[in-house]
Amino acid sequence: MTSLSRKATLSDRELALLASEMPGRQKSLAVAFLLWLFLGTLGVYNFYLDNTRRAWWMIGLTVVGLITIVILIGLIPLLWAFVLWIIDAVRMSERVTSLNSALEEKLITEIISGRAAEPEL
């Protein structure tokens, strides 16, 4: 069942609840791009986008690259971090949209499951 068809089953009160919860929880493309731009190859934007494994990899690549740049070996991890950084920029919009869709699905599921817990009036 798609999100749209599941949304159609919600009452007005449940739709209002969904609409009030989404803005506070959804990811912002602008924030993601600002983090990407200013904290670049450190990968901090990946923490924001719930991709902690990639964030730690990028931090590791950048730190190792900066430490070993003196002996020129550091160019390889820095180049790798830069390539990942560019790829992430290209895919940022898709990633934010996907996260927000998954969040909406989760909230709809919580609202629907909450129906069963509420006593009938």
C-alpha positions as CSV (number, residue, x, y, z in Angstrom):
1,M,0.0,0.0,0.0
2,T,1.5,3.4,-1.0
3,S,1.8,6.3,1.3
4,L,-0.8,8.2,-0.6
5,S,-3.4,5.4,-0.3
6,R,-2.6,5.0,3.4
7,K,-2.9,8.7,3.9
8,A,-6.4,8.6,2.4
9,T,-7.5,6.3,5.2
10,L,-6.7,8.8,7.9
11,S,-9.3,11.0,9.5
12,D,-9.1,14.8,9.5
13,R,-7.8,14.7,13.0
14,E,-5.1,12.1,12.1
15,L,-4.1,14.1,9.0
16,A,-3.7,17.2,11.2
17,L,-1.5,15.2,13.6
18,L,0.6,14.0,10.7
19,A,0.9,17.6,9.3
20,S,1.9,18.9,12.7
21,E,4.6,16.2,13.2
22,M,6.3,16.3,9.8
23,P,7.8,19.8,9.9
24,G,9.6,19.2,13.1
25,R,11.0,15.9,12.1
26,Q,11.7,16.1,8.4
27,K,15.1,16.8,7.0
28,S,15.8,20.1,5.2
29,L,17.6,20.1,1.9
30,A,18.9,23.6,2.6
31,V,20.4,22.5,6.0
32,A,21.9,19.4,4.3
33,F,23.5,21.5,1.6
34,L,24.8,24.1,4.1
35,L,26.4,21.3,6.2
36,W,27.8,19.8,3.0
37,L,29.3,23.1,1.8
38,F,30.8,24.3,5.1
39,L,31.9,21.0,6.7
40,G,32.5,19.3,3.4
41,T,34.8,16.4,3.4
42,L,34.4,15.9,7.1
43,G,31.0,14.4,6.2
44,V,29.1,16.0,9.0
45,Y,26.0,16.3,6.7
46,N,25.9,12.5,6.7
47,F,25.2,12.5,10.4
48,Y,22.3,14.9,9.7
49,L,21.0,12.5,7.0
50,D,21.2,9.5,9.3
51,N,24.1,7.9,7.5
52,T,26.6,7.6,10.3
53,R,28.8,4.9,8.8
54,R,29.5,7.1,5.8
55,A,30.1,10.1,8.0
56,W,32.7,8.2,10.1
57,W,34.4,7.0,6.9
58,M,34.7,10.5,5.5
59,I,36.0,11.8,8.8
60,G,38.6,9.0,8.9
61,L,39.6,9.6,5.3
62,T,40.0,13.3,5.8
63,V,41.9,13.0,9.1
64,V,44.2,10.3,7.8
65,G,44.7,12.2,4.5
66,L,45.6,15.4,6.4
67,I,48.0,13.6,8.8
68,T,49.8,11.8,5.9
69,I,49.8,14.6,3.4
70,V,53.4,15.4,4.4
71,I,54.6,12.2,2.8
72,L,52.1,12.5,-0.1
73,I,50.3,9.3,0.8
74,G,47.6,11.6,2.1
75,L,46.5,12.6,-1.3
76,I,44.8,9.3,-1.9
77,P,42.4,9.4,1.0
78,L,41.8,13.1,0.5
79,L,41.0,12.5,-3.2
80,W,38.6,9.6,-2.2
81,A,36.9,11.9,0.4
82,F,36.5,14.6,-2.2
83,V,35.0,12.2,-4.7
84,L,32.5,11.0,-2.1
85,W,31.7,14.6,-1.3
86,I,30.9,15.4,-4.9
87,I,28.8,12.2,-5.3
88,D,26.8,13.1,-2.2
89,A,26.1,16.6,-3.6
90,V,24.6,15.0,-6.7
91,R,22.5,12.6,-4.7
92,M,21.5,15.0,-1.8
93,S,18.1,15.9,-3.1
94,E,17.2,12.2,-3.6
95,R,18.5,11.3,-0.2
96,V,16.5,14.0,1.6
97,T,13.3,13.1,-0.3
98,S,13.8,9.4,0.5
99,L,14.3,10.1,4.2
100,N,11.3,12.4,4.4
101,S,9.1,9.8,2.6
102,A,10.3,7.1,5.1
103,L,9.5,9.4,8.0
104,E,6.0,10.0,6.6
105,E,5.5,6.3,6.3
106,K,6.6,5.7,9.8
107,L,4.4,8.4,11.2
108,I,1.4,7.1,9.3
109,T,2.1,3.6,10.7
110,E,2.3,5.0,14.2
111,I,-1.0,6.9,13.8
112,I,-2.8,3.8,12.4
113,S,-1.4,1.6,15.1
114,G,-2.5,4.2,17.7
115,R,-6.1,3.8,16.5
116,A,-6.2,0.3,17.8
117,A,-5.0,1.5,21.2
118,E,-7.6,4.3,21.5
119,P,-10.8,3.3,23.2
120,E,-14.0,3.8,21.2
121,L,-16.2,6.7,22.3
